[in-house]
Amino acid sequence: MKVKQLAAAFMSAMVLGSVCSVGAFAADFTEEQAKETAKGYIPSDSMLLRTELDHTTYDFKFYSESRKETYEIEVSRWTGKLVEFESELSGAWGSQAASITAEDAKKSVTSEIKDAEILSSVLDDDDWLKEYDVSFKTDALYGTYEVHPQTGVVLKREIKFIETPAAATQPAEQNRVQVADSSSKSTPVRGSSLISAKQAQEIALANAPGASVRKCELDYDDGIAVYEIELRNGPIEYEFEINASNGNILDLDIDYDD
């Protein structure tokens, strides 16, 4: 399956798979139902490698021979919706030099997730190889793509789905894109209620003079939106956790290379 086909399948399933009646929240979805939901997001030739039953989710691992790509998908036992989606190309790494720009890397996300708001696009070094880390969000999901710095190919996807507390009481047609575990404490990420990735980086830089940003990602910690930012100034490495709602520094670790 080509990348565009994968993107189309992913976006179609994100909408169709999110339609769930209010009564379904009380149901315990079967493993087979959850597997069929997961398969709607991946190439048709994907083979099931592993199934695990967690307290709240079915965890599936698939592999597509045609794309040489592994998928790990969590589906809620209670809603039948996706909670997390991850993919990784086999034997694919970054490169020692970058020939595409940060703007080009952003397009690797927006070509698949049309309404994605890009939070950051940072050229990072991973085991001496470069790759772009692109963080994004929508009202229904958020995550990070790792993008090859020369080809723009997506090396890895990490996507988490969001559900509002009101989702359990809203009619299905009003709840089409609330795709997540009903037990999640998370609330939708909306741009007007969060500081931007640039603002979060400025806060971190103000507390790490002379440092440069290496990585900036939006994540959730017990329902709180948090920017995780890594900076470096020579042998000094800073790791910040900044509250995305108010800009408060929640945690700061400083390491020194020997």
Residue, then its C-alpha position, 0 to 999 in steps of 0.5 A: m500500500k502506498v503512503k497516500q493509500l495508507a493516509a486515506a485509510f487512516m483518516s477514513a478509519m479515524v472518522l468511521g471508527s469513532v462513531c459509537s452509540v451511547g449504549a456501547f460505552a457499557a459494552d465489553f468489545t470482543e477481541e475480534q471486534a477490536k482487531e477489526t477496528a485496528k485493521g481499518y488503520i493499516p495496510s490490508d496485507s498486515m499480519l497479526l503478530r501479537t495480541e495482549l489483553d490489558h485492563t482497559t485495552y486490547d493491544f495488537k502488533f501487526y507487520s506489513e511485508s509490502r511496507k516493511e512496517t510494524y504497527e502497534i495499536e491499542v483499542s479500548r475494551w469499553t468503547g471499541k475506539l483507538v487509544e494509541f497508534e504507533s508505526e515504525l519502518s523496519g531497518a530505517w534510520g535517519s542520515q548524517a546530513a539533512s537536505i529537506t527543511a523543517e517546513d518540508a518535514k511538516k508536510s509529511v504530517t499534514s499530508e496524512i492528517k489534514d487538520a493537524e496543527i504543527l507544534s514544532s519541527v526540530l532536526d534532532d540527532d539520534d545515535w549520530l544520525k539526524e531526523y526531524d521530530v514533528s509534533f502536532k495536534t488536532d481536537a481529536l488526537y496528538g502525537t509525533y512523527e519522526v521524518h527522514p531528513q533527506t527523503g521526507v519518509v515517515l520513519k515512526r508515528e506515535i499518535k494518541f487519541i483524545e476523548t472529552p468527558a462529555a463524549a459519553t453523553q453526546p449523540a454519536e453524530q456530534n462525537r464522530v472524532q472523539v476517538a480514545d479510551s473512555s477511561s482517559k482523563s485527557t481533554p481535547v487539545r485546543g489551540s486557544s487554551l494552550i501556549s504554543a510550542k514556541q512560547a514553551q521553548e522561549i520559557a525553557l531558553a530563558n532558564a537555560p542561557g546559551a542553550s539551543v533546543r534539540k527536541c520539543e514534544l507535546d505529551y499528556d501526564d495524568g490529563i495535563a498537557v505538558y511540553e517536554i523540551e530538551l536543550r543543550n549548551g556544550p556538555i550541559e543538557y537540560e530537560f524541561e517539562i512545562n505546563a502547556s496551559n499556563g507555562n509553569i515549569l513542572d520539572l527540570d533535569i540538568d545533566y553534565d557530560d563527562 
